[in-house]
Amino acid sequence: MKPQLTVLLKTLDLEKSEVLHRFDTFNPDDWTKTCGTPPWRVTPNEIFGGDDATDTHGQIFYREPVDGDVVLEFDARIIAPSYHDLVWFWNVDFGGAPWGAGYLGCLGGWWNDMAGIEKLPDYAASAIAPSFPTEPERTYHIVSGSMGGTHFIFVDGRLVTSFLDANYPKGRPGHFGFGVYESHAAYSNLVVYRPSWSEFSPPPYPRVRS
């Protein structure tokens, strides 16, 4: 049973969410859309990005887009001696150069152990919050994506950052994938959901007697 995850007056229920893709194994033929210069290696169990000798950035995407809201659940680890920047993407439109609108999530970035979400294509930082020092060779369980204009990152069951985007693309097809930024990382156990969530109203604040 997966726990329910609450963010910004919405509760995400992964148990009720529709599974769009479950990658028990990765097929290299499904991950052919790449950008940037670091090498990518797709094995049955993990997708590896970057290496110890390449200080640059790059991305790898699944070949087919999905429509509308999407949530990614996956495991990620930084491979020593790298120590920062786990990166993932969702709802990315390939209509631009190299792409159009979309969202980028990051853990351990901005040279200061921050967690954040950027809006593509201009990489506008929309939500950046102090997180915790990322540790090489530690596996992080990440749940991240969008539900009705609410965009978020959970790490090991804890909400680390979120924001509301009133101009989010409703129903537009978009690609999902992973990235590295001057780092060496591995991604595994990916499940892609169409999220099921419920909205709630907080209880009123108690009145303070004068």
Secondary structure, DSSP 8 states (H G I E B T S, - for coil): ----EEETTEEE-TTTSEEEEE-SS--GGG--EEEESS-EEE-SS-EEE--TT--SEEEEE-SS-EES--EEEEEEEE-TT--S-EEEEEEE-TTSSS--SEEEEEEEETTTTEEEEEEETTTEEEEEEE-----TT-EEEEEEEEETTEEEEEETTEEEEEEE-TT--SS-EEEEEEEEESS-EEEEEEEEEE--EEE-----------
